[in-house]
Amino acid sequence: MADRSFHSLTALTIAVLLSALLSAAPAFAQSFEDGRAATRQGDPATAIAIWTPLAEAGNPEAQYWLAESFWGGWWGVPENLERRAFWHMQAAGQGHVPSYVQLGGMYAHGHHFAQDDGAAAEWYARAAEAGNADGQYHLGYFYYEGRGVLRDFGRAYGLWRQAAAQGHVAARNVLCAEIADYCEE
């Protein structure tokens, strides 16, 4: 009987302690925006320290920015294209559209992945279909140049128009240069 009471008391104690710890966790947890604030204050180490557990927990925005922290020595973080690709793939797997664009660029330029215009075009197409102006712009170039897709000037101009309508400056400039459309007055 005493053994049973001990186990019941131990289980109750553990439950109370876990409940207290879990209710206190939000007080210690930091948000994605805390990481953004750290970047604005010039503290990338803190931003990365905040975003890493968020990314590991599945936050696609934290995954995106953590991936970008491994790009080209940004913020003094050593470049690590494998980590960059990993985190963008994680975010893209959750439908994070800006990661589609970044993965398209990585395939287009052979960063971490073997250079593959077809794969790049597929990632840009996903972004373009989601209404992303950068995806529309880049996919437009792929159609214009016939990279990974059949050359199609009509599709290129259509994609650039979609991007330009969203204020994409480079798309406006190429339309102005190519067909005198979207030129500044």
C-alpha positions in Angstrom: 0.0 0.0 0.0 2.8 2.4 0.9 4.5 1.5 -2.4 1.3 2.4 -4.4 1.0 5.8 -2.5 4.6 6.6 -3.3 4.1 5.9 -7.0 0.9 8.0 -7.0 2.6 10.9 -5.2 5.6 10.6 -7.6 3.3 10.7 -10.6 1.5 13.7 -9.2 4.7 15.5 -8.4 6.0 14.9 -11.9 2.7 16.1 -13.5 2.7 19.3 -11.4 6.4 20.0 -12.3 5.8 19.4 -16.0 2.7 21.6 -15.9 4.7 24.4 -14.3 7.5 24.1 -16.8 5.2 24.0 -19.8 3.2 27.0 -18.6 6.5 29.0 -18.1 7.9 28.0 -21.5 6.2 30.9 -23.4 7.9 33.4 -21.1 11.2 32.0 -22.3 10.3 31.3 -25.9 11.3 33.9 -28.4 9.5 34.7 -31.6 10.6 35.1 -35.2 10.1 38.8 -34.8 12.6 38.8 -31.9 15.1 37.5 -34.4 14.2 40.2 -36.9 14.6 42.8 -34.2 18.1 41.4 -33.5 19.0 41.8 -37.2 17.9 45.4 -37.1 20.1 46.0 -34.1 23.1 44.5 -35.9 23.1 41.3 -33.8 23.1 38.4 -36.3 24.3 35.9 -33.7 21.2 36.5 -31.6 19.0 36.3 -34.6 20.4 33.0 -35.6 20.2 31.7 -32.0 16.5 32.7 -32.0 15.7 31.3 -35.4 17.5 27.9 -35.1 15.0 26.4 -32.5 12.1 27.9 -34.4 13.3 26.5 -37.6 13.9 23.1 -36.0 10.3 23.3 -34.7 9.0 23.8 -38.2 8.6 27.6 -38.6 9.0 28.2 -42.3 9.8 31.9 -42.0 12.6 31.0 -39.5 13.8 28.2 -41.9 14.0 30.7 -44.7 16.0 33.3 -42.8 18.2 30.7 -41.2 18.9 29.3 -44.8 19.8 32.8 -46.0 22.2 33.3 -43.1 24.3 30.6 -44.7 24.6 32.4 -48.0 27.8 34.1 -49.1 29.2 34.9 -45.7 26.2 37.1 -44.9 26.6 38.6 -41.4 30.0 37.0 -41.1 28.5 33.5 -40.9 30.6 31.1 -43.0 29.0 30.2 -46.2 27.4 26.7 -46.1 25.4 25.9 -49.2 24.4 22.5 -47.8 22.7 24.1 -44.8 21.2 26.7 -47.0 19.7 24.1 -49.3 18.5 22.0 -46.3 16.6 24.9 -44.7 15.1 26.1 -48.0 13.9 22.6 -48.8 12.3 22.4 -45.3 10.5 25.7 -45.8 9.5 24.9 -49.4 8.1 21.6 -48.2 5.6 23.7 -46.2 4.7 25.9 -49.2 7.0 28.8 -48.3 7.0 30.6 -51.7 10.2 32.8 -51.2 12.1 29.5 -50.7 10.9 28.3 -54.1 12.6 31.3 -55.6 15.8 30.7 -53.7 15.9 27.1 -54.7 15.3 28.1 -58.3 18.3 30.4 -58.1 20.4 27.7 -56.4 19.7 25.3 -59.3 20.1 28.0 -61.9 23.5 28.9 -60.7 24.7 25.5 -59.5 24.9 26.5 -55.8 25.1 23.3 -53.8 23.0 21.5 -56.5 24.3 20.6 -59.9 23.4 23.4 -62.3 20.0 22.3 -63.7 17.9 24.7 -65.7 14.9 22.3 -65.8 14.8 22.1 -62.0 15.3 25.8 -61.7 12.4 26.5 -64.0 10.2 24.1 -62.0 11.0 26.0 -58.7 10.4 29.4 -60.4 7.2 28.1 -61.9 5.9 27.1 -58.4 6.7 30.6 -57.2 5.1 32.2 -60.3 2.0 30.1 -59.9 1.7 31.3 -56.3 1.7 34.9 -57.6 5.3 35.7 -56.5 6.8 38.5 -58.6 10.3 37.3 -58.3 9.3 33.9 -59.5 7.4 35.4 -62.4 10.4 37.6 -63.4 12.9 34.7 -63.3 10.6 32.2 -65.1 10.0 34.9 -67.7 13.8 35.0 -68.4 13.9 31.3 -68.6 11.1 31.4 -71.3 12.8 34.3 -73.0 16.2 32.4 -73.2 14.8 28.9 -73.6 16.5 27.7 -70.4 14.9 24.5 -69.0 11.7 25.3 -71.0 10.9 25.8 -74.6 11.6 29.4 -75.7 8.4 31.3 -75.7 8.5 35.1 -75.9 4.8 35.4 -75.4 5.0 33.6 -72.1 8.1 35.6 -71.1 6.4 38.9 -71.7 3.2 37.7 -70.0 5.2 36.7 -66.9 7.1 39.9 -66.9 3.8 41.9 -67.1 2.5 40.0 -64.1 5.6 40.8 -62.1 5.6 44.4 -63.3 2.0 44.8 -62.3 3.1 44.0 -58.8 5.8 46.7 -58.9 8.8 44.5 -59.8 11.3 47.1 -61.0 13.5 44.7 -63.1 10.4 43.3 -64.9 9.3 46.8 -65.7 12.8 47.6 -67.0 13.0 44.6 -69.2 9.6 45.2 -70.7 10.5 48.8 -71.4 13.7 47.8 -73.1 12.2 44.9 -75.0 8.8 46.2 -76.1 8.5 49.7 -74.8 5.9 48.7 -72.2 5.9 49.8 -68.6 8.3 52.6 -69.3 8.4 55.4 -66.8 6.8 58.6 -68.2 
